[in-house]
Amino acid sequence: MCVDATAIRPAPTVADARERTWSFLDSLQKPAVAPEAAGTVVLVVSELVTNALCYGGGTYTLRLSVCPDLIEVAVDDASR
């Protein structure tokens, strides 16, 4: 079974995106994601959102998905 958070609204700052990612991971049934893996996910989100804000037109959509052995992070922006 997978949990998807495609409905996460774009956050205006990197800090907001990190906070929303922590909230998403915390909302999963325990122990869905190991603490060290959660920190890595938040770091990846931070890097991707920073790139989207700096080089992708300043807006983005964050999508998070969690399956039994997989965490998917996707950031869509206006760049080509």
Buried (B, 14 or more C-beta within 10 A) or exposed (E): EEBEBEEBEBBEEBEBBBEBBBEBBEEEEEEBBEEEEBEBBBEBBBEBBBBBBEEBEEEBBBBBBBEEEEBEBEBBBEEE
